[in-house]
């Protein structure tokens, strides 16, 4: 089943340092989600047309102290290029040291995380905590820029809360230090992932960045779950690219569908057989990456919890899947549900328009 071909967006690619990102889609890092196995899944669905791949965020202290269990986030496949490592930390000197270390690992770019709202990260002075201390953020960005021989980006939110908007100053810091990319999540730290993303603020950030550093692209993040939403965000905000995090869990075909549309085709709705095959492929990638059966089941349930909301009749199956005791029971439930869906000739899959699919 094919969707109607959307109107072409204003932009289809952007430059990040010395390489072009096409399609102009950025996979937002998510701890415990966007690891090597999940990125392999998205690449397989998109035939490699995945824009910019970014690691799970990695602690600068883990890098400096070689905490092996946390360094798995630095692994990547050769065909993921361009590949960017996102770092978090709050000490400018230590951040710069970590940047020097990862820059020698054969990666293509580095990103500074100044947006994650997770309490664990904030308590350590990283993520969106930096938005409460802009002088420290400015020092950190300056030291990272001096230490980094690779393209360097900064990811921020619109502010700590509604009473403390800091986006304009973050744009000035990024432009003043000669960064190569700015990514803006259109929510405050206080919002977390609730409510609608403020694309008006993102558009204003893009206009200011264009005035200060025209060559620096700006990527907008928040509520991008479908091709139509990506087109709308690009056309109405003027950003150079869009980023999707949780939207890519709800709709793992998103990057593939955007690439299809940008190449002149209509984004195809996956059939029940393809929807079922996604789980089999993901489990195989997890197993190849060393996940235990219980570890694989946890990741499969994470995807099922979100994806099944976009599948006709998926609500009841979702509840059963989340209570599956082991991978074998999970597979049997999938086979039964998608088999019946195929028999009915139902190929619906609609990730847009659900209130809790903010991403």
WOFENLIN-V728972 format. One record per residue. N is the residue number from 1. RES is the residue in three letters. SS is DSSP state (H for helix, E for strand, L for the rest). PSI is psi in whole degrees, -180 to 180 (none if undefined). D_CENTER is the distance of its C-alpha to the mean C-alpha in whole Angstrom. Layout:
# WOFENLIN-V728972
N:RES:SS:PSI:D_CENTER
N:RES:SS:PSI:D_CENTER
This chain:
# WOFENLIN-V728972
1:UNK:L:132:27
2:UNK:E:141:25
3:UNK:L:161:24
4:UNK:L:137:26
5:UNK:L:124:24
6:UNK:L:161:23
7:UNK:L:148:24
8:UNK:L:138:22
9:UNK:L:169:20
10:UNK:L:-34:21
11:UNK:L:149:19
12:UNK:L:-11:17
13:UNK:E:162:17
14:UNK:E:161:17
15:UNK:E:133:18
16:UNK:E:100:16
17:UNK:L:-123:19
18:UNK:L:15:21
19:UNK:E:156:19
20:UNK:E:138:18
21:UNK:E:113:14
22:UNK:E:134:15
23:UNK:L:165:14
24:UNK:L:61:12
25:UNK:E:139:9
26:UNK:E:125:6
27:UNK:E:113:3
28:UNK:L:133:2
29:UNK:L:137:5
30:UNK:L:121:7
31:UNK:L:133:10
32:UNK:L:11:12
33:UNK:L:-60:10
34:UNK:L:50:7
35:UNK:L:-172:11
36:UNK:H:-42:13
37:UNK:H:-43:14
38:UNK:H:-40:11
39:UNK:H:-36:10
40:UNK:H:-39:14
41:UNK:H:-48:14
42:UNK:H:-40:11
43:UNK:H:-39:13
44:UNK:H:-38:17
45:UNK:H:-32:16
46:UNK:H:4:15
47:UNK:L:34:18
48:UNK:L:-5:16
49:UNK:L:77:15
50:UNK:L:11:11
51:UNK:L:-126:11
52:UNK:E:123:9
53:UNK:E:134:8
54:UNK:E:141:7
55:UNK:L:166:9
56:UNK:L:152:9
57:UNK:L:139:11
58:UNK:E:136:14
59:UNK:E:135:17
60:UNK:H:-32:20
61:UNK:H:-35:23
62:UNK:H:-39:22
63:UNK:H:-46:22
64:UNK:H:-35:25
65:UNK:H:7:27
66:UNK:L:54:25
67:UNK:L:98:24
68:UNK:H:-43:24
69:UNK:H:-25:22
70:UNK:H:-14:19
71:UNK:H:-2:19
72:UNK:H:-26:18
73:UNK:H:-13:14
74:UNK:H:-10:16
75:UNK:L:144:17
76:UNK:L:158:15
77:UNK:L:151:17
78:UNK:H:-33:19
79:UNK:H:9:18
80:UNK:H:-7:14
81:UNK:L:143:15
82:UNK:L:136:14
83:UNK:E:131:13
84:UNK:E:137:12
85:UNK:E:127:12
86:UNK:E:128:11
87:UNK:E:148:14
88:UNK:E:147:15
89:UNK:L:166:19
90:UNK:L:-9:22
91:UNK:L:119:25
92:UNK:H:-45:25
93:UNK:H:-43:27
94:UNK:H:-35:25
95:UNK:H:-45:22
96:UNK:H:-39:24
97:UNK:H:-44:25
98:UNK:H:-38:22
99:UNK:H:-43:21
100:UNK:H:-40:24
101:UNK:H:-51:23
102:UNK:H:-25:20
103:UNK:H:-18:21
104:UNK:L:8:24
105:UNK:L:5:22
106:UNK:L:12:21
107:UNK:L:176:18
108:UNK:L:-23:17
109:UNK:E:164:15
110:UNK:E:143:15
111:UNK:E:141:13
112:UNK:E:124:14
113:UNK:E:109:12
114:UNK:E:35:15
115:UNK:L:-21:13
116:UNK:L:131:12
117:UNK:L:2:15
118:UNK:L:129:15
119:UNK:H:-38:19
120:UNK:H:-41:20
121:UNK:H:-41:18
122:UNK:H:-40:20
123:UNK:H:-28:23
124:UNK:L:5:22
125:UNK:L:5:22
126:UNK:L:-171:18
127:UNK:H:-139:15
128:UNK:H:-9:17
129:UNK:H:-29:20
130:UNK:H:-23:20
131:UNK:H:-15:20
132:UNK:H:-7:24
133:UNK:L:75:25
134:UNK:H:-35:25
135:UNK:H:-40:27
136:UNK:H:-41:26
137:UNK:H:-43:22
138:UNK:H:-42:24
139:UNK:H:-41:26
140:UNK:H:-46:23
141:UNK:H:-42:21
142:UNK:H:-44:25
143:UNK:H:-39:25
144:UNK:H:-40:22
145:UNK:H:-43:23
146:UNK:H:-32:26
147:UNK:H:-17:25
148:UNK:L:117:22
149:UNK:L:-2:24
150:UNK:L:167:20
151:UNK:E:138:18
152:UNK:E:132:17
153:UNK:E:165:14
154:UNK:E:131:14
155:UNK:E:129:11
156:UNK:E:170:13
157:UNK:E:179:14
158:UNK:L:-17:17
159:UNK:E:178:19
160:UNK:L:-46:21
161:UNK:L:-178:22
162:UNK:L:-28:24
163:UNK:L:-11:27
164:UNK:L:69:25
165:UNK:E:133:23
166:UNK:L:8:22
167:UNK:H:-43:20
168:UNK:H:-43:23
169:UNK:H:-36:24
170:UNK:H:-39:20
171:UNK:H:-43:20
172:UNK:H:-40:24
173:UNK:H:-49:23
174:UNK:H:-44:20
175:UNK:H:-41:23
176:UNK:H:-31:26
177:UNK:L:4:24
178:UNK:L:37:23
179:UNK:L:162:20
180:UNK:L:-12:18
181:UNK:E:143:15
182:UNK:E:132:14
183:UNK:E:128:11
184:UNK:E:118:12
185:UNK:E:125:11
186:UNK:L:39:14
187:UNK:L:157:15
188:UNK:L:168:17
189:UNK:L:-39:17
190:UNK:L:-32:20
191:UNK:L:-28:18
192:UNK:L:-117:15
193:UNK:L:18:13
194:UNK:L:157:17
195:UNK:L:179:18
196:UNK:L:143:17
197:UNK:L:145:15
198:UNK:L:89:17
199:UNK:H:-17:17
200:UNK:H:-43:20
201:UNK:H:-40:19
202:UNK:H:-43:17
203:UNK:H:-40:19
204:UNK:H:-39:22
205:UNK:H:-40:20
206:UNK:H:-43:19
207:UNK:H:-42:23
208:UNK:H:-43:24
209:UNK:H:-38:22
210:UNK:H:-37:24
211:UNK:H:-40:27
212:UNK:H:-37:26
213:UNK:L:80:25
214:UNK:L:-28:24
215:UNK:L:-8:23
216:UNK:L:117:20
217:UNK:E:153:17
218:UNK:E:131:15
219:UNK:E:134:11
220:UNK:E:143:11
221:UNK:E:136:8
222:UNK:L:120:10
223:UNK:L:44:12
224:UNK:L:103:10
225:UNK:L:-14:11
226:UNK:L:165:14
227:UNK:H:-43:15
228:UNK:H:-40:18
229:UNK:H:-38:15
230:UNK:H:-44:14
231:UNK:H:-47:17
232:UNK:H:-45:18
233:UNK:H:-42:16
234:UNK:H:-43:17
235:UNK:H:-36:20
236:UNK:H:-22:21
237:UNK:H:-21:19
238:UNK:L:7:20
239:UNK:L:164:16
240:UNK:L:-19:16
241:UNK:E:171:12
242:UNK:E:155:10
243:UNK:E:142:6
244:UNK:E:133:5
245:UNK:L:-87:4
246:UNK:L:-25:7
247:UNK:H:-31:8
248:UNK:H:-15:7
249:UNK:H:-44:9
250:UNK:H:-38:12
251:UNK:L:83:12
252:UNK:L:-13:11
253:UNK:L:2:13
254:UNK:H:-49:11
255:UNK:H:-38:11
256:UNK:H:-43:14
257:UNK:H:-39:16
258:UNK:H:-43:14
259:UNK:H:-42:16
260:UNK:H:-47:19
261:UNK:H:-42:19
262:UNK:H:-27:19
263:UNK:L:5:22
264:UNK:L:4:24
265:UNK:L:179:24
266:UNK:L:134:23
267:UNK:L:124:20
268:UNK:E:139:21
269:UNK:L:126:21
270:UNK:L:140:21
271:UNK:L:166:25
272:UNK:H:-37:25
273:UNK:H:-41:26
274:UNK:H:-35:23
275:UNK:H:-41:21
276:UNK:H:-41:23
277:UNK:H:-29:22
278:UNK:H:-43:19
279:UNK:H:-37:20
280:UNK:H:-42:22
281:UNK:H:-43:20
282:UNK:H:-42:17
283:UNK:H:-39:20
284:UNK:H:-44:22
285:UNK:H:-39:19
286:UNK:H:-43:19
287:UNK:H:-42:23
288:UNK:H:-24:22
289:UNK:L:8:20
290:UNK:L:12:23
291:UNK:L:140:22
292:UNK:L:165:25
293:UNK:H:-43:26
294:UNK:H:-35:25
295:UNK:H:-41:21
296:UNK:H:-42:21
297:UNK:H:-41:22
298:UNK:H:-43:20
299:UNK:H:-39:16
300:UNK:H:-40:18
301:UNK:H:-36:19
302:UNK:H:-45:16
303:UNK:H:-42:14
304:UNK:H:-38:18
305:UNK:H:-32:18
306:UNK:H:-47:15
307:UNK:H:-38:16
308:UNK:H:-16:20
309:UNK:H:-20:20
310:UNK:H:2:19
311:UNK:E:132:22
312:UNK:L:128:26
313:UNK:L:11:27
314:UNK:H:-14:24
315:UNK:H:-47:25
316:UNK:H:-40:28
317:UNK:H:-36:27
318:UNK:H:-46:24
319:UNK:H:-43:26
320:UNK:H:-43:28
321:UNK:H:-40:25
322:UNK:H:-15:24
323:UNK:L:5:27
324:UNK:L:137:28
325:UNK:L:-24:29
326:UNK:L:169:28
327:UNK:H:-34:26
328:UNK:H:-45:30
329:UNK:H:-38:30
330:UNK:H:-46:26
331:UNK:H:-42:27
332:UNK:H:-42:30
333:UNK:H:-42:29
334:UNK:H:-46:26
335:UNK:H:-43:29
336:UNK:H:-47:31
337:UNK:H:-52:29
338:UNK:H:-27:28
339:UNK:H:-45:31
340:UNK:H:-36:33
341:UNK:H:-41:30
342:UNK:H:-39:31
343:UNK:H:-33:34
344:UNK:L:-11:34
345:UNK:L:22:33
346:UNK:L:122:30
347:UNK:L:17:26
348:UNK:L:143:25
349:UNK:E:108:21
350:UNK:L:94:20
351:UNK:L:-12:16
352:UNK:L:160:17
353:UNK:L:5:19
354:UNK:L:132:19
355:UNK:L:-32:19
356:UNK:L:18:17
357:UNK:L:32:14
358:UNK:L:137:12
359:UNK:L:none:9
